[in-house]
Amino acid sequence: MPAVETIAKPLADVAAEFRLQSEFLPAGDQPQAIVELVQGLREGERDQVLLGVTGSGKTFTIAHTIAKLQRRPSCWRRTRRSPPSSMAR
């Protein structure tokens, strides 16, 4: 499963406020994930993991987290992939 770990850094070198523009709102598990990521970063948690399948909105969730905190995360993405079953012998 893909995982994104974040460590927040202030947006000190950026003059403008980060504003997310989207026609969509967080849905499903995203609102709770945003709350938990924001809370963890405010409490100084150094490592957090956001898991989700392809297309589940991990990037959208992180964008909302950045917008709420006005802090830039350093992200490392680790992906475990297996070949499609059609390729397995």
Backbone as CSV, one residue per row, in Angstrom:
resi,resn,N_x,N_y,N_z,CA_x,CA_y,CA_z,C_x,C_y,C_z
1,MET,0.837,-1.186,0.000,0.000,0.000,0.000,0.878,1.244,0.000
2,PRO,0.480,2.306,-0.708,1.249,3.540,-0.703,1.192,4.207,0.665
3,ALA,2.244,4.904,0.990,2.277,5.637,2.249,2.968,6.958,2.021
4,VAL,2.485,7.997,2.668,3.115,9.303,2.621,3.405,9.709,4.041
5,GLU,4.657,10.028,4.320,5.041,10.496,5.643,5.293,11.987,5.534
6,THR,4.855,12.763,6.517,5.030,14.204,6.444,5.737,14.743,7.670
7,ILE,6.576,15.727,7.423,7.200,16.506,8.477,6.954,17.961,8.091
8,ALA,6.276,18.712,8.929,5.881,20.074,8.579,7.027,21.050,8.738
9,LYS,7.106,21.967,7.780,8.055,23.070,7.836,7.278,24.350,7.545
10,PRO,7.589,25.450,8.235,6.865,26.698,7.992,7.034,27.183,6.562
11,LEU,6.051,27.925,6.093,6.120,28.518,4.760,6.770,29.900,4.828
12,ALA,7.819,30.037,5.613,8.452,31.329,5.860,8.975,31.976,4.585
13,ASP,9.456,31.184,3.633,10.038,31.734,2.417,8.994,32.029,1.336
14,VAL,7.716,31.833,1.645,6.650,32.092,0.692,5.795,33.234,1.228
15,ALA,5.662,34.285,0.428,4.935,35.466,0.887,3.420,35.267,0.863
16,ALA,2.912,34.560,-0.122,1.467,34.416,-0.282,0.916,33.260,0.548
17,GLU,-0.314,33.412,0.971,-1.014,32.350,1.697,-1.355,31.227,0.720
18,PHE,-1.213,29.983,1.173,-1.596,28.843,0.343,-3.100,28.687,0.428
19,ARG,-3.773,28.791,-0.712,-5.223,28.615,-0.769,-5.529,27.512,-1.764
20,LEU,-6.278,26.542,-1.323,-6.670,25.421,-2.163,-7.931,25.790,-2.933
21,GLN,-7.892,25.652,-4.240,-9.060,25.917,-5.068,-9.497,24.615,-5.703
22,SER,-10.696,24.196,-5.414,-11.209,22.950,-5.946,-12.724,22.994,-6.006
23,GLU,-13.273,22.302,-6.967,-14.725,22.172,-7.062,-15.232,21.107,-6.089
24,PHE,-14.310,20.356,-5.496,-14.675,19.234,-4.637,-14.430,19.545,-3.170
25,LEU,-15.138,18.862,-2.319,-14.937,18.933,-0.878,-14.415,17.583,-0.400
26,PRO,-13.684,17.562,0.718,-13.242,16.269,1.255,-14.450,15.380,1.529
27,ALA,-14.302,14.093,1.225,-15.404,13.146,1.401,-14.874,11.833,1.959
28,GLY,-15.788,10.972,2.353,-15.398,9.654,2.871,-14.559,9.797,4.131
29,ASP,-13.380,9.199,4.134,-12.468,9.264,5.281,-11.591,10.505,5.276
30,GLN,-11.624,11.291,4.216,-10.732,12.443,4.102,-10.901,13.476,5.216
31,PRO,-12.125,13.885,5.581,-12.246,14.896,6.639,-11.571,14.463,7.948
32,GLN,-11.776,13.215,8.345,-11.165,12.725,9.588,-9.649,12.643,9.449
33,ALA,-9.168,12.225,8.284,-7.721,12.156,8.058,-7.093,13.543,8.152
34,ILE,-7.760,14.545,7.599,-7.252,15.924,7.661,-7.175,16.382,9.108
35,VAL,-8.229,16.144,9.871,-8.251,16.521,11.293,-7.098,15.855,12.038
36,GLU,-6.910,14.568,11.820,-5.863,13.836,12.536,-4.467,14.271,12.119
37,LEU,-4.261,14.536,10.827,-2.949,15.011,10.373,-2.638,16.390,10.962
38,VAL,-3.626,17.290,10.914,-3.435,18.640,11.465,-3.142,18.560,12.960
39,GLN,-3.929,17.779,13.679,-3.731,17.645,15.118,-2.338,17.088,15.425
40,GLY,-1.942,16.062,14.718,-0.627,15.464,14.943,0.496,16.453,14.699
41,LEU,0.403,17.230,13.630,1.444,18.210,13.338,1.461,19.331,14.375
42,ARG,0.296,19.763,14.811,0.241,20.800,15.858,0.807,20.302,17.185
43,GLU,0.679,18.993,17.428,1.218,18.407,18.658,2.686,18.013,18.523
44,GLY,3.265,18.293,17.363,4.685,18.048,17.175,5.059,16.639,16.757
45,GLU,4.080,15.846,16.314,4.417,14.505,15.841,5.347,14.625,14.645
46,ARG,6.433,13.934,14.716,7.420,14.016,13.642,7.038,13.150,12.451
47,ASP,6.500,11.982,12.696,6.178,11.040,11.625,4.698,10.701,11.638
48,GLN,4.076,10.801,10.474,2.695,10.383,10.301,2.608,9.662,8.966
49,VAL,1.688,8.747,8.875,1.531,7.972,7.646,0.089,8.084,7.169
50,LEU,-0.063,8.340,5.886,-1.378,8.408,5.256,-1.432,7.278,4.235
51,LEU,-2.286,6.313,4.497,-2.404,5.158,3.609,-3.650,5.271,2.749
52,GLY,-3.568,4.769,1.532,-4.740,4.739,0.671,-4.415,4.100,-0.661
53,VAL,-5.420,3.531,-1.271,-5.255,2.920,-2.587,-5.121,4.012,-3.640
54,THR,-4.699,3.628,-4.818,-4.583,4.566,-5.925,-5.934,5.235,-6.180
55,GLY,-5.908,6.557,-6.282,-7.128,7.298,-6.579,-8.004,7.611,-5.385
56,SER,-7.490,7.377,-4.171,-8.317,7.594,-2.982,-8.286,9.037,-2.481
57,GLY,-7.418,9.876,-3.039,-7.389,11.283,-2.651,-6.333,11.639,-1.619
58,LYS,-5.224,10.910,-1.599,-4.156,11.206,-0.633,-3.575,12.600,-0.872
59,THR,-3.314,12.938,-2.120,-2.758,14.258,-2.441,-3.739,15.358,-2.068
60,PHE,-5.014,15.156,-2.341,-6.059,16.120,-1.991,-6.116,16.309,-0.476
61,THR,-5.986,15.214,0.273,-5.985,15.260,1.737,-4.797,16.060,2.248
62,ILE,-3.617,15.814,1.684,-2.415,16.555,2.092,-2.552,18.033,1.734
63,ALA,-3.124,18.335,0.572,-3.329,19.735,0.175,-4.219,20.456,1.185
64,HIS,-5.274,19.805,1.650,-6.146,20.407,2.663,-5.412,20.585,3.989
65,THR,-4.550,19.647,4.317,-3.755,19.752,5.547,-2.825,20.953,5.472
66,ILE,-2.159,21.128,4.339,-1.260,22.269,4.134,-2.047,23.572,4.230
67,ALA,-3.222,23.619,3.613,-4.041,24.838,3.641,-4.467,25.195,5.058
68,LYS,-4.812,24.199,5.855,-5.239,24.474,7.238,-4.076,24.967,8.101
69,LEU,-2.901,24.386,7.910,-1.757,24.712,8.756,-0.910,25.872,8.230
70,GLN,-1.003,26.118,6.927,-0.100,27.061,6.278,1.351,26.673,6.553
71,ARG,1.619,25.382,6.491,2.964,24.844,6.675,3.233,23.843,5.579
72,ARG,4.454,23.843,5.079,4.828,22.929,4.010,5.314,21.605,4.593
73,PRO,4.775,20.483,4.141,5.332,19.200,4.583,6.426,18.744,3.620
74,SER,7.430,18.098,4.154,8.391,17.389,3.325,7.823,15.987,3.198
75,CYS,7.611,15.550,2.000,6.945,14.257,1.802,7.882,13.237,1.181
76,TRP,7.772,12.053,1.691,8.453,10.915,1.104,7.381,9.918,0.780
77,ARG,7.375,9.436,-0.417,6.355,8.462,-0.808,7.016,7.107,-0.983
78,ARG,6.454,6.149,-0.326,6.925,4.776,-0.465,5.758,3.969,-1.007
79,THR,5.999,3.295,-2.094,4.936,2.522,-2.714,5.361,1.073,-2.844
80,ARG,4.489,0.177,-2.422,4.698,-1.259,-2.654,3.729,-1.674,-3.735
81,ARG,4.268,-2.159,-4.807,3.395,-2.586,-5.902,3.714,-4.023,-6.269
82,SER,2.683,-4.710,-6.629,2.869,-6.067,-7.132,2.364,-6.084,-8.576
83,PRO,2.902,-6.973,-9.403,2.456,-7.004,-10.798,0.990,-7.437,-10.890
84,PRO,0.304,-6.980,-11.915,-1.088,-7.409,-12.103,-1.154,-8.929,-12.199
85,SER,-2.278,-9.487,-11.804,-2.421,-10.935,-11.823,-2.251,-11.507,-13.218
86,SER,-2.547,-10.719,-14.241,-2.393,-11.195,-15.611,-0.931,-11.433,-15.974
87,MET,-0.018,-10.796,-15.222,1.405,-10.974,-15.487,2.020,-12.051,-14.628
88,ALA,1.324,-12.447,-13.584,1.865,-13.472,-12.687,1.836,-14.830,-13.382
89,ARG,2.867,-15.624,-13.151,2.914,-16.942,-13.799,2.784,-18.025,-12.796
